[in-house]
Amino acid sequence: MVNLPNILTDPELFTLSKGLAVLTSMITPALLLSASGTFILSTSNRLGRCVDRIRRISEQLEYQIDPATHKPLSPERIAMLLRMLDYSGRRARMLARVMISFYFAAGAFVATSVAIGVASLFVDRLSWLPVSLGITGALFMSYGGFRLILEARLSQESLLEEIDYVDKTALKHSVPGDR
């Protein structure tokens, strides 16, 4: 049976300054947890917008009717919509992986905070645990941030391709001398 030290009665184990130091060190992971939550919220919003876009494109492709004019879609428009659907699908998969990464980071920061409290009881044996968990959380946050950069570039690439299509279509349908 493990004999736990009595931190409430042993004055060497529990002093006000040691207690405050433990509480102070437990706050840092809480701040990182807040940052994780902000990333989760913004990534969730991005994923929601991406899913909405996929649904709009899918609807247009299913009926092959332009919602503005109620006329059949041109083969060029269908090809562009298929490319946009591919971009949006890739973005959605990427954003889902990013959210998982941020959830892991949040879990690691919660575990870090708990581990700091537990390690304060057994400083010699468990001091490596909160550091390892904190580093794990930071790595998941870094990975998620890097993937968001890639997703933003994919979003930009999709947008630029769509703008190019609109420009070409507008030019094709414009009256000479309009431009």
C-alpha atoms as an extended CHARMM CRD file, in Angstrom:
* protein
*
       179  EXT
         1         1  MET       CA              0.0000000000        0.0000000000        0.0000000000  PROA      1               0.0000000000
         2         2  VAL       CA              1.2910000000        3.4590000000       -0.9310000000  PROA      2               0.0000000000
         3         3  ASN       CA              1.7490000000        5.7720000000        2.0180000000  PROA      3               0.0000000000
         4         4  LEU       CA              0.6620000000        9.2420000000        0.8830000000  PROA      4               0.0000000000
         5         5  PRO       CA              2.0970000000       12.2680000000        2.6770000000  PROA      5               0.0000000000
         6         6  ASN       CA             -0.3740000000       14.3110000000        4.6560000000  PROA      6               0.0000000000
         7         7  ILE       CA             -0.0440000000       17.6970000000        2.9900000000  PROA      7               0.0000000000
         8         8  LEU       CA             -2.4370000000       19.3940000000        5.3910000000  PROA      8               0.0000000000
         9         9  THR       CA             -0.5390000000       18.5650000000        8.5780000000  PROA      9               0.0000000000
        10        10  ASP       CA              3.0900000000       18.4180000000        7.4570000000  PROA      10              0.0000000000
        11        11  PRO       CA              4.3570000000       22.0350000000        7.4620000000  PROA      11              0.0000000000
        12        12  GLU       CA              7.2720000000       21.2170000000        5.1290000000  PROA      12              0.0000000000
        13        13  LEU       CA              4.9830000000       19.8240000000        2.4500000000  PROA      13              0.0000000000
        14        14  PHE       CA              2.3460000000       22.5360000000        2.4360000000  PROA      14              0.0000000000
        15        15  THR       CA              3.1430000000       26.1850000000        2.9190000000  PROA      15              0.0000000000
        16        16  LEU       CA              1.2190000000       29.1550000000        1.6130000000  PROA      16              0.0000000000
        17        17  SER       CA              3.9790000000       30.0520000000       -0.8300000000  PROA      17              0.0000000000
        18        18  LYS       CA              4.1420000000       26.4850000000       -2.1750000000  PROA      18              0.0000000000
        19        19  GLY       CA              0.3700000000       26.3550000000       -2.4970000000  PROA      19              0.0000000000
        20        20  LEU       CA              0.2780000000       29.6700000000       -4.3370000000  PROA      20              0.0000000000
        21        21  ALA       CA              3.1130000000       28.5570000000       -6.6020000000  PROA      21              0.0000000000
        22        22  VAL       CA              1.1440000000       25.4320000000       -7.5170000000  PROA      22              0.0000000000
        23        23  LEU       CA             -2.0280000000       27.4390000000       -8.1970000000  PROA      23              0.0000000000
        24        24  THR       CA             -0.0920000000       29.9840000000      -10.2410000000  PROA      24              0.0000000000
        25        25  SER       CA              1.5010000000       27.2830000000      -12.3580000000  PROA      25              0.0000000000
        26        26  MET       CA             -1.9230000000       25.6870000000      -12.9040000000  PROA      26              0.0000000000
        27        27  ILE       CA             -3.1860000000       28.9480000000      -14.4800000000  PROA      27              0.0000000000
        28        28  THR       CA             -0.8330000000       28.8000000000      -17.4830000000  PROA      28              0.0000000000
        29        29  PRO       CA             -2.4430000000       25.6700000000      -18.9620000000  PROA      29              0.0000000000
        30        30  ALA       CA             -5.8480000000       27.2760000000      -18.3360000000  PROA      30              0.0000000000
        31        31  LEU       CA             -4.8380000000       30.2310000000      -20.5200000000  PROA      31              0.0000000000
        32        32  LEU       CA             -3.6580000000       27.8570000000      -23.2310000000  PROA      32              0.0000000000
        33        33  LEU       CA             -6.9540000000       25.9820000000      -22.8600000000  PROA      33              0.0000000000
        34        34  SER       CA             -8.7590000000       29.2570000000      -23.5270000000  PROA      34              0.0000000000
        35        35  ALA       CA             -6.6800000000       29.7490000000      -26.6810000000  PROA      35              0.0000000000
        36        36  SER       CA             -7.5490000000       26.2000000000      -27.7550000000  PROA      36              0.0000000000
        37        37  GLY       CA            -11.2220000000       26.9770000000      -27.2460000000  PROA      37              0.0000000000
        38        38  THR       CA            -10.9420000000       30.0710000000      -29.4210000000  PROA      38              0.0000000000
        39        39  PHE       CA             -9.2760000000       28.0460000000      -32.1700000000  PROA      39              0.0000000000
        40        40  ILE       CA            -11.9550000000       25.3480000000      -31.8700000000  PROA      40              0.0000000000
        41        41  LEU       CA            -14.7260000000       27.9370000000      -32.1800000000  PROA      41              0.0000000000
        42        42  SER       CA            -13.2310000000       29.6880000000      -35.2080000000  PROA      42              0.0000000000
        43        43  THR       CA            -12.3970000000       26.3800000000      -36.9140000000  PROA      43              0.0000000000
        44        44  SER       CA            -15.9170000000       25.1350000000      -36.2530000000  PROA      44              0.0000000000
        45        45  ASN       CA            -17.3160000000       28.2740000000      -37.9070000000  PROA      45              0.0000000000
        46        46  ARG       CA            -15.0340000000       27.7950000000      -40.9120000000  PROA      46              0.0000000000
        47        47  LEU       CA            -16.0980000000       24.1610000000      -41.1940000000  PROA      47              0.0000000000
        48        48  GLY       CA            -19.7680000000       25.1620000000      -40.9920000000  PROA      48              0.0000000000
        49        49  ARG       CA            -19.3530000000       27.6770000000      -43.8130000000  PROA      49              0.0000000000
        50        50  CYS       CA            -17.5140000000       25.0680000000      -45.8670000000  PROA      50              0.0000000000
        51        51  VAL       CA            -20.2970000000       22.5110000000      -45.3280000000  PROA      51              0.0000000000
        52        52  ASP       CA            -22.9140000000       25.1040000000      -46.3310000000  PROA      52              0.0000000000
        53        53  ARG       CA            -20.9620000000       25.7740000000      -49.5200000000  PROA      53              0.0000000000
        54        54  ILE       CA            -20.7580000000       22.0470000000      -50.2960000000  PROA      54              0.0000000000
        55        55  ARG       CA            -24.5290000000       21.7740000000      -49.8950000000  PROA      55              0.0000000000
        56        56  ARG       CA            -25.1980000000       24.7610000000      -52.1850000000  PROA      56              0.0000000000
        57        57  ILE       CA            -22.8710000000       23.4060000000      -54.8640000000  PROA      57              0.0000000000
        58        58  SER       CA            -24.3430000000       19.9040000000      -54.5470000000  PROA      58              0.0000000000
        59        59  GLU       CA            -27.8440000000       21.2910000000      -54.9450000000  PROA      59              0.0000000000
        60        60  GLN       CA            -26.8670000000       23.1660000000      -58.1040000000  PROA      60              0.0000000000
        61        61  LEU       CA            -25.1930000000       20.0680000000      -59.5060000000  PROA      61              0.0000000000
        62        62  GLU       CA            -28.1330000000       17.8530000000      -58.6000000000  PROA      62              0.0000000000
        63        63  TYR       CA            -30.6690000000       19.9930000000      -60.4500000000  PROA      63              0.0000000000
        64        64  GLN       CA            -28.1710000000       21.5310000000      -62.8970000000  PROA      64              0.0000000000
        65        65  ILE       CA            -30.1650000000       24.7520000000      -62.8070000000  PROA      65              0.0000000000
        66        66  ASP       CA            -28.7260000000       28.2080000000      -62.1520000000  PROA      66              0.0000000000
        67        67  PRO       CA            -30.5870000000       29.4700000000      -59.0640000000  PROA      67              0.0000000000
        68        68  ALA       CA            -30.4230000000       33.0910000000      -60.3100000000  PROA      68              0.0000000000
        69        69  THR       CA            -31.7410000000       32.5480000000      -63.8470000000  PROA      69              0.0000000000
        70        70  HSD       CA            -33.4840000000       29.1570000000      -63.5060000000  PROA      70              0.0000000000
        71        71  LYS       CA            -31.7850000000       28.1290000000      -66.7580000000  PROA      71              0.0000000000
        72        72  PRO       CA            -29.7340000000       24.9580000000      -67.2810000000  PROA      72              0.0000000000
        73        73  LEU       CA            -26.0820000000       25.1970000000      -66.2780000000  PROA      73              0.0000000000
        74        74  SER       CA            -23.4790000000       25.3480000000      -69.0180000000  PROA      74              0.0000000000
        75        75  PRO       CA            -20.8950000000       22.5520000000      -69.2360000000  PROA      75              0.0000000000
        76        76  GLU       CA            -18.2250000000       25.1040000000      -68.1920000000  PROA      76              0.0000000000
        77        77  ARG       CA            -20.2360000000       26.0530000000      -65.1050000000  PROA      77              0.0000000000
        78        78  ILE       CA            -20.7390000000       22.3970000000      -64.1830000000  PROA      78              0.0000000000
        79        79  ALA       CA            -16.9810000000       21.7680000000      -64.5220000000  PROA      79              0.0000000000
        80        80  MET       CA            -16.2380000000       24.8090000000      -62.3380000000  PROA      80              0.0000000000
        81        81  LEU       CA            -18.7730000000       23.6750000000      -59.7110000000  PROA      81              0.0000000000
        82        82  LEU       CA            -17.1830000000       20.2230000000      -59.6370000000  PROA      82              0.0000000000
        83        83  ARG       CA            -13.7670000000       21.8100000000      -59.0430000000  PROA      83              0.0000000000
        84        84  MET       CA            -15.2280000000       24.0110000000      -56.2760000000  PROA      84              0.0000000000
        85        85  LEU       CA            -16.8670000000       20.9360000000      -54.7380000000  PROA      85              0.0000000000
        86        86  ASP       CA            -13.4870000000       19.2030000000      -54.7390000000  PROA      86              0.0000000000
        87        87  TYR       CA            -11.8150000000       22.2100000000      -53.0810000000  PROA      87              0.0000000000
        88        88  SER       CA            -14.5630000000       22.4580000000      -50.4830000000  PROA      88              0.0000000000
        89        89  GLY       CA            -14.4030000000       18.7410000000      -49.7370000000  PROA      89              0.0000000000
        90        90  ARG       CA            -10.6450000000       18.9080000000      -49.2430000000  PROA      90              0.0000000000
        91        91  ARG       CA            -11.0570000000       21.9540000000      -46.9910000000  PROA      91              0.0000000000
        92        92  ALA       CA            -13.7760000000       20.2220000000      -44.9330000000  PROA      92              0.0000000000
        93        93  ARG       CA            -11.6080000000       17.1560000000      -44.3480000000  PROA      93              0.0000000000
        94        94  MET       CA             -8.6600000000       19.3530000000      -43.4100000000  PROA      94              0.0000000000
        95        95  LEU       CA            -10.7400000000       21.4600000000      -41.0060000000  PROA      95              0.0000000000
        96        96  ALA       CA            -12.1390000000       18.3480000000      -39.3350000000  PROA      96              0.0000000000
        97        97  ARG       CA             -8.5940000000       17.0910000000      -38.6980000000  PROA      97              0.0000000000
        98        98  VAL       CA             -7.6090000000       20.5250000000      -37.3750000000  PROA      98              0.0000000000
        99        99  MET       CA            -10.5240000000       20.4820000000      -34.9400000000  PROA      99              0.0000000000
       100       100  ILE       CA             -9.4770000000       17.0520000000      -33.6750000000  PROA      100             0.0000000000
       101       101  SER       CA             -5.9760000000       18.4040000000      -33.1410000000  PROA      101             0.0000000000
       102       102  PHE       CA             -7.3150000000       21.3720000000      -31.1570000000  PROA      102             0.0000000000
       103       103  TYR       CA             -9.5180000000       19.0610000000      -29.0750000000  PROA      103             0.0000000000
       104       104  PHE       CA             -6.4450000000       16.9700000000      -28.2520000000  PROA      104             0.0000000000
       105       105  ALA       CA             -4.5910000000       20.1590000000      -27.3250000000  PROA      105             0.0000000000
       106       106  ALA       CA             -7.4250000000       21.2540000000      -25.0360000000  PROA      106             0.0000000000
       107       107  GLY       CA             -7.4560000000       17.8430000000      -23.3680000000  PROA      107             0.0000000000
       108       108  ALA       CA             -3.6950000000       17.9320000000      -22.9070000000  PROA      108             0.0000000000
       109       109  PHE       CA             -3.8890000000       21.3840000000      -21.2780000000  PROA      109             0.0000000000
       110       110  VAL       CA             -6.6150000000       20.2220000000      -18.8710000000  PROA      110             0.0000000000
       111       111  ALA       CA             -4.5120000000       17.1710000000      -18.0350000000  PROA      111             0.0000000000
       112       112  THR       CA             -1.4680000000       19.4340000000      -17.5970000000  PROA      112             0.0000000000
       113       113  SER       CA             -3.2840000000       21.5330000000      -15.0340000000  PROA      113             0.0000000000
       114       114  VAL       CA             -4.3870000000       18.4470000000      -13.1110000000  PROA      114             0.0000000000
       115       115  ALA       CA             -0.9060000000       16.9250000000      -13.3680000000  PROA      115             0.0000000000
       116       116  ILE       CA              0.6520000000       20.0770000000      -11.9130000000  PROA      116             0.0000000000
       117       117  GLY       CA             -1.5460000000       19.6990000000       -8.8580000000  PROA      117             0.0000000000
       118       118  VAL       CA             -0.7890000000       15.9800000000       -8.5270000000  PROA      118             0.0000000000
       119       119  ALA       CA              2.9360000000       16.4570000000       -9.1830000000  PROA      119             0.0000000000
       120       120  SER       CA              3.1080000000       19.0650000000       -6.4280000000  PROA      120             0.0000000000
       121       121  LEU       CA              2.4290000000       16.2280000000       -3.9950000000  PROA      121             0.0000000000
       122       122  PHE       CA              5.1250000000       13.9770000000       -5.4460000000  PROA      122             0.0000000000
       123       123  VAL       CA              7.6530000000       16.4620000000       -6.8350000000  PROA      123             0.0000000000
       124       124  ASP       CA             10.5000000000       14.0030000000       -7.1830000000  PROA      124             0.0000000000
       125       125  ARG       CA              8.5400000000       11.3180000000       -8.9980000000  PROA      125             0.0000000000
       126       126  LEU       CA              6.0600000000       13.1250000000      -11.2420000000  PROA      126             0.0000000000
       127       127  SER       CA              7.5960000000       16.4680000000      -12.1420000000  PROA      127             0.0000000000
       128       128  TRP       CA              8.0730000000       15.2520000000      -15.7310000000  PROA      128             0.0000000000
       129       129  LEU       CA              4.3340000000       14.6420000000      -16.2220000000  PROA      129             0.0000000000
       130       130  PRO       CA              2.9680000000       18.2110000000      -16.4430000000  PROA      130             0.0000000000
       131       131  VAL       CA              5.8740000000       19.2770000000      -18.6390000000  PROA      131             0.0000000000
       132       132  SER       CA              5.2390000000       16.3650000000      -21.0150000000  PROA      132             0.0000000000
       133       133  LEU       CA              1.5200000000       17.0820000000      -21.1560000000  PROA      133             0.0000000000
       134       134  GLY       CA              2.1050000000       20.8030000000      -21.7100000000  PROA      134             0.0000000000
       135       135  ILE       CA              4.5200000000       20.0860000000      -24.5540000000  PROA      135             0.0000000000
       136       136  THR       CA              2.0150000000       17.6300000000      -26.0510000000  PROA      136             0.0000000000
       137       137  GLY       CA             -0.7080000000       20.2850000000      -25.9520000000  PROA      137             0.0000000000
       138       138  ALA       CA              1.5950000000       22.8650000000      -27.5160000000  PROA      138             0.0000000000
       139       139  LEU       CA              2.5180000000       20.4250000000      -30.2890000000  PROA      139             0.0000000000
       140       140  PHE       CA             -1.1550000000       19.7510000000      -31.0770000000  PROA      140             0.0000000000
       141       141  MET       CA             -1.8270000000       23.5040000000      -31.1270000000  PROA      141             0.0000000000
       142       142  SER       CA              1.1430000000       24.0530000000      -33.4510000000  PROA      142             0.0000000000
       143       143  TYR       CA              0.0330000000       21.2560000000      -35.7610000000  PROA      143             0.0000000000
       144       144  GLY       CA             -3.4970000000       22.6580000000      -35.8770000000  PROA      144             0.0000000000
       145       145  GLY       CA             -2.2150000000       26.1610000000      -36.5900000000  PROA      145             0.0000000000
       146       146  PHE       CA             -0.0020000000       24.9000000000      -39.3970000000  PROA      146             0.0000000000
       147       147  ARG       CA             -2.9110000000       22.9760000000      -40.9340000000  PROA      147             0.0000000000
       148       148  LEU       CA             -5.0720000000       26.1270000000      -40.7320000000  PROA      148             0.0000000000
       149       149  ILE       CA             -2.4450000000       27.9460000000      -42.7720000000  PROA      149             0.0000000000
       150       150  LEU       CA             -2.6490000000       25.2130000000      -45.4150000000  PROA      150             0.0000000000
       151       151  GLU       CA             -6.4580000000       25.3500000000      -45.3460000000  PROA      151             0.0000000000
       152       152  ALA       CA             -6.4250000000       29.1340000000      -45.7660000000  PROA      152             0.0000000000
       153       153  ARG       CA             -4.1450000000       28.7680000000      -48.7940000000  PROA      153             0.0000000000
       154       154  LEU       CA             -6.4870000000       26.1320000000      -50.2540000000  PROA      154             0.0000000000
       155       155  SER       CA             -9.4150000000       28.4820000000      -49.6710000000  PROA      155             0.0000000000
       156       156  GLN       CA             -7.5470000000       31.2850000000      -51.4130000000  PROA      156             0.0000000000
       157       157  GLU       CA             -6.6740000000       29.0160000000      -54.3490000000  PROA      157             0.0000000000
       158       158  SER       CA            -10.3410000000       28.0340000000      -54.7040000000  PROA      158             0.0000000000
       159       159  LEU       CA            -11.4870000000       31.6380000000      -54.5330000000  PROA      159             0.0000000000
       160       160  LEU       CA             -8.9680000000       32.7940000000      -57.1270000000  PROA      160             0.0000000000
       161       161  GLU       CA            -10.0190000000       30.0160000000      -59.4860000000  PROA      161             0.0000000000
       162       162  GLU       CA            -13.6680000000       30.9660000000      -59.0560000000  PROA      162             0.0000000000
       163       163  ILE       CA            -12.8670000000       34.6510000000      -59.6790000000  PROA      163             0.0000000000
       164       164  ASP       CA            -10.9810000000       33.6600000000      -62.8210000000  PROA      164             0.0000000000
       165       165  TYR       CA            -14.0230000000       31.6820000000      -64.0230000000  PROA      165             0.0000000000
       166       166  VAL       CA            -16.3710000000       34.6280000000      -63.3430000000  PROA      166             0.0000000000
       167       167  ASP       CA            -14.0140000000       37.0000000000      -65.1810000000  PROA      167             0.0000000000
       168       168  LYS       CA            -13.8560000000       34.7100000000      -68.2260000000  PROA      168             0.0000000000
       169       169  THR       CA            -17.6200000000       34.2100000000      -68.2190000000  PROA      169             0.0000000000
       170       170  ALA       CA            -18.3200000000       37.9310000000      -67.8720000000  PROA      170             0.0000000000
       171       171  LEU       CA            -15.8720000000       38.6980000000      -70.6810000000  PROA      171             0.0000000000
       172       172  LYS       CA            -17.4730000000       36.0660000000      -72.9140000000  PROA      172             0.0000000000
       173       173  HSD       CA            -20.9710000000       37.5020000000      -72.3590000000  PROA      173             0.0000000000
       174       174  SER       CA            -20.0750000000       41.1860000000      -72.4350000000  PROA      174             0.0000000000
       175       175  VAL       CA            -20.8420000000       43.4570000000      -75.3300000000  PROA      175             0.0000000000
       176       176  PRO       CA            -17.7310000000       44.6690000000      -77.2060000000  PROA      176             0.0000000000
       177       177  GLY       CA            -16.6860000000       48.0470000000      -75.8790000000  PROA      177             0.0000000000
       178       178  ASP       CA            -18.0700000000       47.3780000000      -72.3490000000  PROA      178             0.0000000000
       179       179  ARG       CA            -14.6130000000       46.6430000000      -71.0020000000  PROA      179             0.0000000000
